[in-house]
Amino acid sequence: MNDVRVNVDIQVFDQETNHIQVEFMVRGENEFHLFSNLLRENTFDIKVPEFDMDYKAKILSSSSSYNDQLTGDTPVRFSVELQEYDEENDSNWNATTATGVIGVQNWARTRALAELLQEKGILTKQEYDEKIRQVLDRDKEEMISFFTGEDRDFPQE
């Protein structure tokens, strides 16, 4: 991706449109921030020699996850869904559109997971809502910085 070599697990959804999903692991806070910054780009030059792919892509969705606190040795999993980007025929795609698509997809994923956990009796809606408040209190500055690069008040639920 953009001349950064990444060892990934790849799933090809549609080779005709170069629609793929890649997952990869990094270790530690430094690598997490390096790849988080890389994934802020709007488009990427993608090369996947194993599938004879070499094209410009846009992110359809991306996520990262880790357990507990992010330290110098924390394993972090990234998941990125990409599709070929044709600038001449796709002039409406921009950072705002990408953010909206990613936001809606992640919102749906989060709700689906929460509902499954509630249906299985693993947690209650109240426990889920409390955990959201805890994560927002703990991580809001990092989240704001990631998306905006600036500090400002974050609305509470």
C-alpha positions, 0 to 999 in steps of 0.5 A: 500500500503506497509503497509500504510492504505489508504482510496481509491475509487477503480475501478477494471479493471481486477480482473484476472490480479489484474489491478486496479485504486485507487483515494484518497484525502490527505490534505496539503503539508506534506501529499502530500510529504508523499504520493509522496515519497511512490509512488516513489517505484517500487513495492507495496504490495497491500491489498484490503480486500473488493475484496479479493486482496493481491498481489505485484503490479507495478505502471502503471500510477500515478498523483496528482492534487491540485489548487493554491499553496500547503499549509498546508491545500490544498486538493490534489487528487492522482490517481494511476493505478496498476497491479500485478507484477510477478518479475520472468516473468517481468524482464524488468520492472524497474524504467526507464520503469515505468517513460516512461510509466507514462510520455507517459500516462500523455502526452496523457492525457494532450494533450487530455484535451488541445485539448478538451478545444481548440475545445470547445473554452475555451482556445487557443493554445497560452494561453495553451502554455503560461500557460505551461511556467508559470507552468514550471517557477513556479514549475520546481525546485519542479518537478526536485526534485521529479524525481531526488532528485537533482537540475539542469537546466531544459530545456525550451520549 
